């Protein structure tokens, strides 16, 4: 006799949102960290390094993300 798998309730897909409870500037890095399951400090450090080494293109991407990603 084989056991029947227990049906799981459908899960809501994770939404990418700017988190307002753990923000420093706009909550973009905090939202990205929560969405991908990463440490928020790691995401912030990587964002600053990318901003310095990316000649400002990451800054433009951050501003676009600030405008496009909804608040939580």
matplotlib code that plots the C-alpha trace (Angstrom):
import matplotlib.pyplot as plt

x = [0.0, 1.4, 0.9, -1.0, 1.0, -0.6, -1.8, -0.2, -2.2, -1.2, 1.4, 1.3, 4.2, 6.7, 6.3, 9.2, 8.4, 10.3, 10.3, 9.6, 10.2, 14.0, 15.0, 18.0, 17.2, 14.2, 14.0, 15.1, 18.1, 15.9, 13.2, 15.7, 17.2, 13.9, 12.8, 15.9, 16.4, 19.7, 21.2, 20.3, 23.8, 25.3, 23.0, 23.7, 27.5, 27.3, 25.1, 27.7, 30.6, 28.7, 27.9, 31.6, 32.9, 30.0, 30.6, 27.1, 25.1, 24.0, 22.8, 20.6, 19.3, 18.6, 16.6, 14.6, 13.9, 12.9, 10.3, 9.1, 9.0, 5.9, 6.1, 5.2]
y = [0.0, 3.4, 6.5, 9.4, 12.7, 15.3, 18.2, 21.5, 24.7, 26.9, 29.4, 33.1, 34.1, 36.3, 39.9, 42.3, 45.3, 48.2, 47.5, 50.6, 48.9, 48.2, 51.0, 53.3, 55.4, 54.0, 50.3, 48.9, 46.9, 45.7, 44.6, 42.8, 41.0, 39.9, 38.7, 36.6, 35.5, 37.3, 39.3, 43.0, 44.1, 42.0, 43.5, 47.0, 46.5, 44.9, 47.9, 50.4, 48.5, 48.3, 52.0, 52.9, 50.4, 50.7, 54.4, 55.4, 53.1, 51.2, 54.6, 55.0, 51.5, 52.2, 55.3, 53.4, 50.6, 53.3, 54.6, 51.2, 48.9, 49.4, 50.0, 47.2]
z = [0.0, -1.0, 1.0, -0.6, -0.6, 1.6, -0.6, 0.1, 0.0, -2.9, -2.0, -2.9, -5.2, -3.5, -4.6, -4.9, -2.8, -1.2, 2.5, 4.6, 8.0, 7.3, 4.9, 4.9, 1.8, -0.1, 0.9, -2.4, -1.0, 1.9, -0.5, -2.7, 0.3, 1.5, -2.0, -2.6, 1.0, 1.5, 4.4, 3.9, 4.9, 2.2, -0.4, 0.7, 0.7, -2.8, -4.0, -2.7, -4.3, -7.5, -7.4, -6.9, -9.5, -11.9, -12.7, -11.7, -13.8, -10.6, -9.2, -12.2, -11.8, -8.1, -9.0, -11.5, -9.0, -6.4, -8.9, -10.2, -7.2, -5.0, -1.3, 1.1]

ax = plt.figure().add_subplot(projection="3d")
ax.plot(x, y, z, "-o")
ax.set_aspect("equal")
plt.show()
